[in-house]
Structure formats: structure tokens, C-alpha cells
Amino acid sequence: MLREGVSMNTTFLDACGKKEPLHTPVWFMRQAGRYLPSYRAMKANRSVMDIARDPTLASQVVVDAVNALDVDAGIIFADIMLPLEGMGVEFKIEENVGPVVTRPIRTAEDVNSLRALSPQEDVGYVFDGIEATLQKLDDSVPLIGFSGAPFTLAGYIVEGRPSRDLEKTKQMMYGDPETWHRLMSALTRMVSTYLAAQVSHGVDAVQLFDSWVGCLSPSDYEKYVFEYTKTIMRSLGGKVPRIHFCANSSSLFEQFIGTGPDVLSVDWRLPISEAWNRSKGRAGIQGNLDPVLALAGGESMRREVGSILEQSIGHLGHVFSLGHGVLRDTPPENLRGIVKAVHETTRQRA
Ligand code: CP3
């Protein structure tokens, strides 16, 4: 819905749709975060939840990040944990730790007690935030919505706090598959409903964060996760571009593609040339600079940005990004340098 005389920067949506963009689009996971002075100022006397629940503040951090970096897309300010509250899961986001759940979900009874999400009642503030953000962006760049994926959400609510090995989660998966499948079904329904509501409130694309699923083997992914992710992807098919994100998961690449995303986000552990070869045109590729290179800056960073672009020549569907979120001590000027280099290099080629 463009206003007359105003044209949106469509490079991100063009790339997602495998059309030739004016330049390769760039955005960063956690682009609205602690590395940005304007965000730190807002965080001085507030929590992530305070900001997320206030549409005026939430929309402001999105737009501040877009303006500070000149990126080609914004991402809504929320957290993957928010809709879980509507299902009856109480949690806090602890500074420097992450989400901590008051009563973890471990048994069949716990799973049975989960409620279905009522989007408007439970997370109406997210949709108000989307509307406020769209208004502030004023059709300058597209807005990405997101949700955690069922496995990663299960990881947080079963463990009760961030965990490297997800022992308890996998223990439920192997030891009580019936309860596991009921939990994943409930989360899949929630995620599909939540993302559909974000789309109906105007987000232009969605990203599904399955941040921790890289801890599974391909055969376990097939048995315990694949169908759920595929169901979510299918439920959004044809509406907006769908991006699938996971880090540290090269061995699951083909299966992620099989779930049907428009774009697959990969990290630096997989050379992007290999991602292009393995995708075989089935999905665009997002990535894949190491966030530590963005932190370090300098010649190493510039060289790797150049190399990623070089390896992506001739491939439609490249969305330039980091392999994971922006690290807290990253100088904003490094990110601005990346955006500028990607835009200039790829514009010259067009
Ligand atoms: O700019 C953006 O990327 C949008 C905002 C956003 C937040 N969380 C706000 C937030 C997004 C996209 C998320 C997603 C999210 N949240 C994920 C998936 C992405 C990933 O990194 O794999 C996960 C796993 C979470 C859960 C979570 N929330 C963690 C692990 C943390 C970090 C805790 C810490 O202090 O280091 C949070 C807190 C959080 N959510 C922050 C932000 C900007 C950082 C803390 C803060 O600003 O106080």
C-alpha cells in the first residue's frame, strides 16, 4: 500500500521472491539491541518486556535501528517467549541469561495444562506494536515478523532456562514420544496462529527462529521436528516470504529446505557457495558473515563481506546478514560499513 510519490525499498522482498533486486539487501538479527546507544538509553530503566509491551517504544527501537544502519528491512521488536505466556507459561527474561521459566513443562499433565493462544487477548500488544511500527516506517522498508519454532520454544519451556545440550528436552523426546508429539502439536498450532495474525496486521515477511534445533541428528530431526516446521511453513504459503533460521546446523540443510521456506538462513560454518550448491534453486540464502567479524571490523571483515558476495554472484535470492545475532560490543559503524559495502558492490554489478 504505497502512498503516491513514495516508493518502498523493495530489495529485501525482491530477493525473497527471487527477483533481481537493485542491490543485495541487508538486515541483521538483533539489529535493535544493546550494541546501539539509542537502545541502551531506552533500556536504562526498562526491561525487554517493558519495551515489547509498549507499542510506542517497541516501534521506536525498530525504526531507530533501521535509520542508524540504513538496512533494507526492519524486524518487529518482540521476543520468541511472548506468546508462551498466553499458553499459561510464566517466565522472566533475565539480564545476561535469557528466558527463565517459573514452572517448566516436563510431564504429560504439564503439557495437557497448556492453553491455546488467543492472539488478540494474549499478545494484542505485539499487533499494536506492528501497526505503530508500520506507521513510523511509512513504507520506507518492509517489516519482518517472527516467531520461535516449536523445537526451540519446547527447549526453553522444558529446560526452564537456556541450556547448551537441551538434555531434558531430548529426554522427553526419546523417553515419552507421545507427550513430546502433543507438546509439539500444541506449539505448532500456536506458532501458526501467531504468525498468521502478524501477517494479517501487516508484516511483509516472517522468520521462524529454530535457534537450537542444530543439536539434533538428521534422523531425529526427521522423526521429531520436520513435520511440525513443514506444517507452519505450509500454513503461510503464498501469503508472505518465509525465512527459516538455525545456526550450527549444516547437517540439517536439506531437511530445512524440505520444510519449504522461501529463504534459508545459514551461518559461517557453511561456505555460502556450498549453500547455493545444496539449495539447487529451491530456496534463497540468507547470511552468512560471522558476527565476530562484524565485531572485529577492519580488513578481515571487509575481505569476508567481499568473499560472500563473490560466491553469490549469479544466484537469485541472496539476503545478506550475519550467521547469528549482532554481538553486544559491535561498533555500529562496522554494521554501517557492511551495509554500504554490500549496497555499493552489488549495485555496480546490476
Ligand atoms: O532486533 C531484533 O532482532 C528484534 C528483537 C528480538 C528479541 N528477541 C528481543 C530481545 C528477537 C528477534 C528475539 C528473538 C529471540 N529471543 C531468539 C531467537 C534468536 C536467536 O538469537 O537465536 C531467542 C533464542 C530469544 C530468547 C532470548 N531473549 C535470549 C537468548 C535473550 C538474551 C539474554 C541476554 O541478556 O543476553 C533474550 C533477551 C532479548 N530479547 C534481548 C533482545 C534485544 C537482549 C537483552 C536486552 O536487550 O536486555
Boltz pocket constraint, residues with backbone or C-beta under 6 A from the ligand:
constraints:
  - pocket:
      binder: B
      contacts: [[A, 28], [A, 29], [A, 30], [A, 31], [A, 32], [A, 33], [A, 34], [A, 43], [A, 47], [A, 48], [A, 75], [A, 76], [A, 77], [A, 78], [A, 79], [A, 80], [A, 81], [A, 93], [A, 94], [A, 95], [A, 96], [A, 97], [A, 98], [A, 99], [A, 146], [A, 162], [A, 209], [A, 211], [A, 325]]
      max_distance: 6.0
